[in-house]
Amino acid sequence: MGAIVTAEGLRKSFAKRGATSPPVLDGLDLELEEGSVLALLGPNGAGKTTTVRILATLLRPDAGRATVAGLDVVRDARRVREIISLTGQQVAVDARQTGAENLTMMGHLAHLPRRVVPDRVAELLTAFDLGDAASRRVDTYSGGMRRRLDLAAGLLTRPRIMFLDEPTTGLDPRSRQALWDVVRDVVEQGTSVFLTTQYLEEADRLARRVALVDGGRVVAEGTPAQLKSQVGEAGVELTLPSPSDAARLAPALDAATVDGARVRVPTDGSVAHVRSVLSTVEAVGVTPEHWEMRTPTLDDVFLTLTGHVGQTRTARTAEVAA
């Protein structure tokens, strides 16, 4: 399928105390293929939210051009807004109303025919596992439930493109997994999804393509597998009892590299090659404390291309601590 969202040379700066600050976007180019998920991945301040706000017609770019379903986001802003939905970082629901009341109100604001609204609200409450909580006030909902209700509101009009700006930030692992399932279902039903995230695992699991942005530009783009291949190949990693054991083992293994007590051997991932490596280890007479097959991850891509550590490990640590 062709691109349903495009950005070419987008630039955006914001005035700061009478002076122009460094550009938030500095010539950003990207494409979202119809019927797929594109993850815009980058550190804080990289320009992710600014990109979303331009594509959703909430900001005008200083330069460059962007289209949504062939419509120019500046010249055809009203028509663009008719075919998209935007879920921002903050949940936009009324805590004093029930879940059903929120969706009903938003259905009317979206100019859905009145006869259609009740059935559509019931359909979405069921789809987002909120049926039992439909008559409860939203201020009694958990964070994950509120986020699901927010996403449901964005689907009332069956948008062609859904913009999700860091939708799972602050959610616990179970709620995050539930939202991932929702996103997959949305895409299966034909909606294209433009996702910004700091969670590397999220991009890896959901996106057909990932655009890595840093300093207001896309520094790498491709499928998760293509990006991972840029930073190395799979390897068998062995942790030995001591650096001297590692130094003794390495010469017996082709192309092995040593880092302290750790030895890494490139592999094609086949059972035969891994078995050969382990047989060599056994023949040398050293016993690893631990070994594993390791392939490059988006963490590696993120760190290699931006110099920043990704958020997956940080998020997990925070969740365990909580």
C-alpha positions as CSV (number, residue, x, y, z in Angstrom):
1,M,0.0,0.0,0.0
2,G,1.0,3.6,-0.5
3,A,1.8,6.2,2.1
4,I,-1.2,7.7,3.9
5,V,0.9,10.2,5.9
6,T,4.0,12.0,4.6
7,A,6.3,14.7,5.9
8,E,8.9,16.4,3.8
9,G,11.5,18.7,5.3
10,L,9.4,19.8,8.3
11,R,11.0,22.6,10.3
12,K,9.7,24.2,13.5
13,S,11.2,26.5,16.0
14,F,9.7,28.3,19.0
15,A,10.5,31.8,20.1
16,K,12.0,32.1,23.6
17,R,12.1,35.4,25.3
18,G,12.2,37.3,22.1
19,A,14.9,35.1,20.5
20,T,14.5,32.1,18.3
21,S,15.5,28.9,20.0
22,P,17.3,26.0,18.2
23,P,14.9,24.2,15.9
24,V,12.7,21.5,17.4
25,L,12.3,20.0,13.9
26,D,15.2,20.5,11.5
27,G,14.2,18.9,8.2
28,L,12.2,15.9,9.3
29,D,11.0,13.4,6.6
30,L,8.9,10.3,7.1
31,E,6.1,8.2,5.7
32,L,3.3,6.1,7.3
33,E,2.1,3.3,5.0
34,E,-1.7,2.8,4.9
35,G,-3.0,0.0,7.2
36,S,0.1,-0.2,9.3
37,V,1.8,1.2,12.4
38,L,4.7,3.7,12.2
39,A,6.5,4.2,15.5
40,L,8.4,7.5,16.0
41,L,11.0,6.7,18.5
42,G,13.3,9.1,20.2
43,P,14.4,10.7,23.5
44,N,12.7,13.6,25.3
45,G,13.0,16.8,23.3
46,A,13.6,15.0,20.0
47,G,10.5,16.5,18.3
48,K,8.0,13.7,18.5
49,T,5.1,15.6,20.0
50,T,5.8,18.6,17.7
51,T,5.6,16.3,14.7
52,V,2.3,14.9,15.8
53,R,0.8,18.3,16.5
54,I,1.8,19.4,13.0
55,L,0.4,16.3,11.3
56,A,-2.8,16.7,13.4
57,T,-3.2,20.3,12.2
58,L,-2.6,21.8,15.7
59,L,0.6,23.5,14.7
60,R,1.8,25.1,11.5
61,P,5.3,24.2,10.3
62,D,7.8,26.9,9.7
63,A,8.9,25.1,6.5
64,G,8.4,21.9,4.7
65,R,5.1,20.1,3.8
66,A,3.0,17.4,5.3
67,T,0.0,15.5,3.9
68,V,-2.6,13.2,5.5
69,A,-4.5,11.0,3.0
70,G,-3.3,13.3,0.2
71,L,-4.6,16.4,2.1
72,D,-2.2,19.2,3.0
73,V,-2.2,19.7,6.8
74,V,-2.1,23.5,6.4
75,R,-4.3,24.2,3.4
76,D,-6.8,21.4,4.0
77,A,-6.7,21.4,7.8
78,R,-10.5,21.1,8.3
79,R,-10.7,18.1,6.0
80,V,-7.8,16.5,7.7
81,R,-9.4,16.8,11.1
82,E,-12.5,14.9,9.7
83,I,-10.5,11.7,9.0
84,I,-8.1,11.5,12.0
85,S,-8.2,11.1,15.7
86,L,-5.6,12.2,18.2
87,T,-4.9,10.7,21.6
88,G,-2.4,12.9,23.5
89,Q,-0.2,12.2,26.5
90,Q,-2.9,13.5,28.8
91,V,-6.2,11.6,29.1
92,A,-9.0,13.9,27.8
93,V,-12.1,12.5,29.5
94,D,-14.5,14.1,32.1
95,A,-13.9,12.4,35.4
96,R,-17.3,13.5,36.7
97,Q,-19.2,11.6,34.0
98,T,-19.6,7.9,33.6
99,G,-17.8,6.1,30.8
100,A,-21.0,5.8,28.8
101,E,-21.8,9.5,29.3
102,N,-18.3,10.5,28.1
103,L,-18.6,8.5,24.9
104,T,-22.1,9.7,24.3
105,M,-21.2,13.3,24.7
106,M,-18.2,12.9,22.4
107,G,-20.3,11.1,19.8
108,H,-22.6,14.1,19.7
109,L,-19.7,16.6,19.6
110,A,-18.4,14.6,16.6
111,H,-21.7,15.1,14.8
112,L,-22.6,11.4,14.7
113,P,-26.2,10.8,13.8
114,R,-28.2,10.6,17.1
115,R,-29.7,7.2,16.3
116,V,-26.2,5.8,15.7
117,V,-24.6,7.0,19.0
118,P,-26.0,4.5,21.5
119,D,-25.0,1.4,19.5
120,R,-21.6,2.8,18.7
121,V,-21.0,3.6,22.4
122,A,-22.1,0.1,23.5
123,E,-19.9,-1.4,20.8
124,L,-16.8,0.5,21.9
125,L,-17.4,-0.1,25.6
126,T,-17.5,-3.8,24.9
127,A,-14.5,-3.8,22.6
128,F,-12.4,-1.9,25.2
129,D,-13.5,-4.2,28.1
130,L,-15.3,-1.3,29.8
131,G,-18.9,-2.7,29.6
132,D,-19.1,-3.5,33.3
133,A,-17.8,0.0,34.2
134,A,-20.0,1.9,31.7
135,S,-22.2,3.3,34.4
136,R,-19.4,4.2,36.9
137,R,-18.0,7.7,37.1
138,V,-14.6,7.9,35.5
139,D,-13.0,9.2,38.7
140,T,-13.3,5.7,40.0
141,Y,-11.4,4.2,37.0
142,S,-7.8,3.1,37.1
143,G,-5.2,4.8,34.9
144,G,-5.4,2.0,32.4
145,M,-9.2,2.1,32.2
146,R,-9.1,5.9,31.6
147,R,-6.6,5.5,28.8
148,R,-8.8,2.8,27.2
149,L,-11.8,5.1,27.4
150,D,-9.7,7.9,25.8
151,L,-8.8,5.6,22.9
152,A,-12.4,4.5,22.5
153,A,-13.4,8.1,22.2
154,G,-10.9,8.5,19.4
155,L,-12.5,5.7,17.5
156,L,-16.1,6.9,17.6
157,T,-16.0,8.2,14.1
158,R,-13.9,5.3,12.7
159,P,-10.9,7.5,11.7
160,R,-8.6,6.5,8.8
161,I,-5.6,7.6,10.8
162,M,-5.1,7.5,14.5
163,F,-2.3,9.6,16.1
164,L,-1.1,8.2,19.5
165,D,1.3,10.4,21.4
166,E,3.0,8.2,24.0
167,P,-0.3,6.6,24.9
168,T,1.1,4.1,27.5
169,T,3.4,6.4,29.5
170,G,2.8,5.8,33.2
171,L,0.8,2.6,32.8
172,D,1.6,-0.6,34.6
173,P,2.7,-3.6,32.4
174,R,-0.7,-5.2,32.4
175,S,-2.5,-2.0,31.2
176,R,0.2,-1.4,28.6
177,Q,-0.2,-5.0,27.2
178,A,-4.0,-4.4,27.0
179,L,-3.5,-1.2,25.0
180,W,-1.1,-3.0,22.7
181,D,-3.9,-5.5,22.0
182,V,-6.3,-2.7,21.3
183,V,-3.9,-1.0,18.8
184,R,-3.4,-4.3,17.0
185,D,-7.2,-4.7,16.7
186,V,-7.6,-1.2,15.4
187,V,-5.0,-1.8,12.7
188,E,-6.7,-5.1,11.7
189,Q,-9.9,-3.1,11.1
190,G,-8.1,-0.8,8.7
191,T,-7.0,2.2,10.7
192,S,-3.5,3.4,10.2
193,V,-1.6,4.3,13.4
194,F,1.1,6.9,13.9
195,L,2.6,6.1,17.3
196,T,5.2,8.1,19.3
197,T,6.9,6.3,22.1
198,Q,10.0,6.2,24.3
199,Y,9.4,2.5,25.1
200,L,11.6,0.4,22.8
201,E,9.7,-2.8,23.4
202,E,6.5,-1.0,22.4
203,A,7.9,0.0,19.0
204,D,9.4,-3.4,18.5
205,R,6.1,-5.2,19.2
206,L,3.6,-2.9,17.4
207,A,5.3,-1.2,14.5
208,R,5.8,-2.4,10.9
209,R,8.3,0.4,10.6
210,V,10.2,2.5,13.1
211,A,11.6,6.0,12.5
212,L,14.3,7.0,15.0
213,V,14.3,10.7,15.5
214,D,17.0,12.8,17.3
215,G,17.7,16.5,17.1
216,G,14.6,17.1,15.1
217,R,15.6,14.8,12.2
218,V,15.0,11.1,11.4
219,V,18.4,9.5,11.8
220,A,17.3,6.0,10.8
221,E,14.2,4.3,9.5
222,G,13.2,0.8,8.6
223,T,11.6,-2.3,10.0
224,P,12.7,-3.3,13.5
225,A,14.8,-6.1,12.0
226,Q,16.5,-3.8,9.5
227,L,17.4,-1.3,12.2
228,K,18.8,-4.1,14.5
229,S,21.0,-5.4,11.6
230,Q,22.7,-2.0,11.5
231,V,24.3,-2.4,14.9
232,G,25.6,-6.0,14.7
233,E,24.8,-9.6,14.3
234,A,23.5,-12.3,16.6
235,G,26.0,-13.8,18.9
236,V,26.5,-16.4,21.6
237,E,27.6,-14.7,24.8
238,L,29.3,-16.6,27.5
239,T,30.1,-15.4,31.0
240,L,33.2,-17.1,32.4
241,P,34.3,-17.3,36.1
242,S,37.2,-15.0,35.5
243,P,38.9,-12.9,32.7
244,S,41.7,-15.4,32.6
245,D,39.2,-18.1,31.7
246,A,37.8,-15.9,29.0
247,A,41.3,-15.2,27.6
248,R,42.0,-19.0,27.5
249,L,38.8,-19.8,25.7
250,A,38.7,-17.0,23.1
251,P,41.5,-18.3,20.8
252,A,39.6,-21.5,20.3
253,L,36.5,-19.7,18.9
254,D,36.5,-18.1,15.5
255,A,36.0,-14.3,15.6
256,A,35.5,-14.2,19.3
257,T,35.7,-11.0,21.2
258,V,36.6,-10.6,24.9
259,D,35.2,-8.1,27.4
260,G,36.5,-8.9,30.9
261,A,35.1,-12.3,31.8
262,R,32.7,-12.2,28.9
263,V,33.2,-13.9,25.5
264,R,31.1,-13.2,22.5
265,V,31.0,-15.3,19.3
266,P,29.1,-14.2,16.1
267,T,26.6,-16.8,15.0
268,D,24.1,-17.3,12.2
269,G,21.7,-18.5,14.9
270,S,21.5,-22.1,13.6
271,V,21.3,-25.0,16.1
272,A,24.4,-26.6,14.4
273,H,26.6,-23.5,14.9
274,V,25.5,-22.9,18.5
275,R,26.1,-26.6,19.2
276,S,29.6,-26.3,17.7
277,V,30.4,-23.3,19.9
278,L,29.3,-25.1,23.0
279,S,31.2,-28.2,22.1
280,T,34.4,-26.1,21.7
281,V,33.8,-24.6,25.1
282,E,33.5,-28.0,26.6
283,A,36.7,-29.2,24.8
284,V,38.7,-26.3,26.2
285,G,37.7,-27.3,29.6
286,V,36.2,-24.1,31.0
287,T,32.7,-24.0,32.5
288,P,30.6,-20.8,31.8
289,E,28.6,-19.4,34.6
290,H,26.0,-18.4,32.1
291,W,25.5,-18.3,28.3
292,E,22.8,-17.0,26.0
293,M,22.0,-16.4,22.4
294,R,21.7,-12.6,22.0
295,T,20.4,-10.7,19.0
296,P,20.6,-6.9,18.7
297,T,17.7,-5.0,20.2
298,L,16.2,-1.6,19.6
299,D,18.0,-0.6,22.8
300,D,21.2,-1.2,20.9
301,V,20.0,0.8,17.9
302,F,18.8,3.6,20.1
303,L,22.1,3.9,22.0
304,T,24.3,3.5,18.9
305,L,22.5,6.1,16.8
306,T,21.6,8.7,19.4
307,G,24.0,8.2,22.3
308,H,21.0,8.0,24.6
309,V,19.9,5.0,26.7
310,G,16.4,3.9,25.8
311,Q,13.5,3.9,28.3
312,T,12.5,0.2,28.4
313,R,14.8,-0.8,31.2
314,T,14.1,2.4,33.1
315,A,10.4,1.9,32.8
316,R,10.6,-1.7,34.0
317,T,12.7,-0.7,37.0
318,A,10.2,2.0,38.0
319,E,7.3,-0.4,37.6
320,V,8.9,-3.0,39.9
321,A,9.7,-0.3,42.4
322,A,6.1,0.9,42.4
